[in-house]
Structures are given as C-alpha cells and as structure tokens.
Amino acid sequence: MKKRDLSKHDKKQICQTLLEDLIQDPDKFQFGRTKIFFRAGQVAYLEKLRADKFRAATIMIQKTVRGWLQRLKYKRLRRAAVVIQRYARGHRARRLAEHLRRTRAAVVFQKQFRMLRVLRAFRSVRNATVTIQAFARGMFVRRIYRRILTEHKATILQKYARGWLARTRFRRVRGATIVLQCYYRRMKARQELKALKIEARSAQHLKKLNIGMENKVVQLQRKIDEQVGLALGQVGVLLLLRLSSVALSGKDLIS
C-alpha cells in the first residue's frame, strides 16, 4: 500500500504501515486493540530513529535557514560588490577617459611641438641652402662674367692687335710698293735721261732740238724731284699713321 492511499483518520493503518517500513522483522512488534507491543530494544530503536529523523530535519532546517541567510548575505554582498564594482569601474573608466584625453592632448602637443621643431629646422636648413646656393650661383656667375669679360677684352685686344698688324702689314706693303714704284720710276727716268743724253750727243739732234733742250732737262729734273718728294711724304704719312694707331691702341688697353 502506498502512502497516498492511506487515510488521515485511520491511525491504526498509518501506524502499521510506518512500523512495517521502519521495522523489517514483523516479530518485533504486535498490535493490540488500543496499544502496540514491542519487544525489548525496539522502543529505543524507534527513539533512535525519531532522534535521527529530528536530527535530519533539524539539519535540513538549519541547512535551509543557513542557506537562506547565506543567500541573503550573498545577495547583499553581491549587490554591494556590484555597486562597488560599478563605482570602481566608473572611476576607472573616468580615469581611463581622463588618461586618454591627456594622452591625446599630449600627442597633439607633441605633434605640434615636433612639427614646429622640424619646421624651424627645415626653415633654417632651407635658408642656409638658399644662402649657399646664392653665394655659389653668385660665384659661378662672377666667374662666368669674368671669363666673358676676359674673353671680351681678349677679343678687343686681338681686334686691335690684328688691326694694328694688318695696318702695319698694309703700310709696309704700301711703303714697299711705293719704294718699288719710286725705284722703278727713277730707273725709267734714268733710262730716259740716258737715252736723251745719247740723243743729245748727236750733232743733228743738237741742231734739231737745241731749242727747248734745257727746258726739257729742267722739267725732267723737276719731275724726278717731285716724285722723290711725294714718295718721302707718303712714307712720313705712313709713319705718322702708325704712331697714332699705336698710341690709340695703348690708350684702349689702359682704359
């Protein structure tokens, strides 16, 4: 028979069922009309079972109460821990945010400072480079200008020297030509004079050309003198022109 089939008003049946469950040997107890008879030691055994049951119930109650108390304490501690953790995490998050803000500000400050330092260094290097380039380019330009000026002066000197040499050569050639012409004309004049003298020696010619012979001789002598004087004048003019050109070239070189 199951426990749920028992009626609460049938106490005898309840006791019989309990005793059958608790005492395995049915010879250890006996039901009377209003009492139950036990053999020796069975009451102590039942008392022991009751004490064990009470102890188990007490332990269960204590366990339940202590568990409930510990759960309450745990819940309070957990709520307190959650609050503490919330405040701690909030404080740590605020500190982290402040640290991040300060770190970002420090990074921005470092960026600006490094940019300013690098910009100043770049500007100083650029100014130094521009100055060096300016001096170098000025030096190169001055060298090129001096070379061009030297070449120009050399060209001028060469021009004047070549002009002077050409004029000197021309004057020398012209003087030599004039001298040759003078010698040639003098030779021709002498030949004509000699021929005239030979003709003048003949008596017939003397008779024919007696009149005006003296005039011809005088004219020839005058002509020779004029040619010689002209040649000497041309040589003097050439010398004067040469001296003047030399003086002009000397002034140009000095300037």
Beta strands, then each sheet from edge to edge (+ up, - down):
strand 1: 29-31
strand 2: 36-38
sheet 1: 1+ 2-
end
